[in-house]
């Protein structure tokens, strides 16, 4: 997958904008750039698969708070989401396709 500087920059911004704007920021970049760049399209799909999967994990953790294990799980899910987003942003800027671990593939690449 050949990448340009702009492809790498927009892919990185897709992840970084997910911190203040978890849906709107990445969605705008992905919708504007996916036709012109396979690299941005790949990272956009990966991000939304990640977002949907970790939303499901968060909801499951909240439900499991009834059994008290959810308090530990919610912390693990939150830390994992933060760390994996930073790793994905760095990999995107390096021009490397990053595959998130533990992610359900809702949107196929």
C-alpha positions in Angstrom: 0.0 0.0 0.0 1.8 3.1 -1.2 1.3 6.1 1.0 1.9 9.8 0.6 2.7 12.3 3.4 -0.9 13.5 3.3 -2.3 10.0 3.6 -0.2 9.3 6.7 -1.1 12.7 8.2 -4.9 12.3 7.7 -4.7 8.7 9.0 -3.0 9.9 12.1 -5.4 12.8 12.6 -8.3 10.3 12.3 -7.0 8.7 15.5 -6.0 11.9 17.3 -9.3 13.6 16.7 -11.0 10.6 18.2 -10.0 11.9 21.7 -12.1 15.1 21.7 -14.6 13.9 19.0 -14.9 10.1 19.1 -17.4 9.8 16.2 -17.6 13.1 14.3 -13.8 13.8 13.9 -12.8 10.5 12.4 -16.0 10.2 10.4 -15.5 13.5 8.6 -11.9 12.7 7.7 -12.8 9.1 6.6 -15.7 10.3 4.5 -13.7 13.1 2.8 -10.6 11.1 2.1 -11.6 7.4 1.7 -12.2 7.7 -2.1 -8.8 9.3 -2.8 -6.7 7.1 -0.5 -6.8 3.4 0.2 -4.6 4.0 3.3 -7.0 6.5 4.9 -9.9 4.2 4.0 -8.2 1.2 5.7 -7.5 3.2 8.9 -11.0 4.6 8.9 -12.5 1.2 8.7 -10.1 -0.1 11.4 -11.0 2.8 13.7 -14.7 2.3 13.4 -14.4 -1.4 14.0 -12.3 -0.6 17.0 -14.8 2.0 18.2 -17.8 -0.3 17.9 -16.0 -3.2 19.5 -14.8 -1.2 22.5 -18.2 0.3 22.9 -19.6 -3.2 23.3 -16.8 -4.1 25.7 -17.6 -1.0 27.8 -21.3 -1.8 27.9 -20.5 -5.4 29.0 -18.2 -4.0 31.7 -21.0 -1.7 33.0 -23.4 -4.7 33.1 -20.8 -6.8 35.0 -20.4 -4.1 37.6 -23.3 -5.9 39.3 -20.8 -8.7 39.9 -18.1 -6.3 40.9 -15.7 -7.6 38.2 -17.0 -4.8 35.9 -15.1 -2.2 37.9 -11.8 -3.8 37.0 -12.9 -4.5 33.4 -13.9 -0.9 32.8 -10.5 0.3 33.9 -8.8 -2.2 31.6 -11.0 -1.4 28.6 -10.4 2.4 29.1 -6.6 2.1 29.4 -6.5 -0.4 26.5 -8.5 2.0 24.3 -6.3 4.9 25.1 -3.0 3.0 24.5 -4.2 1.3 21.4 -5.4 4.6 19.9 -2.0 6.2 20.5 -0.2 3.2 19.0 -2.5 3.3 15.9 -1.8 7.0 15.4 1.9 6.5 15.5 1.7 3.5 13.1 -0.5 5.4 10.8 2.0 8.3 10.7 4.8 5.8 10.0 2.8 4.5 7.0 2.1 1.1 8.5 -1.3 -0.5 8.4 -2.2 -1.3 12.0 -4.6 -4.1 13.0 -6.2 -3.6 16.4 -6.2 -6.7 18.7 -9.5 -8.0 20.1 -11.6 -6.2 17.5 -14.6 -7.6 15.8 -14.6 -6.9 12.0 -17.9 -5.2 11.4 -16.7 -3.3 8.4 -14.5 -5.4 6.1 -11.3 -4.1 4.7 
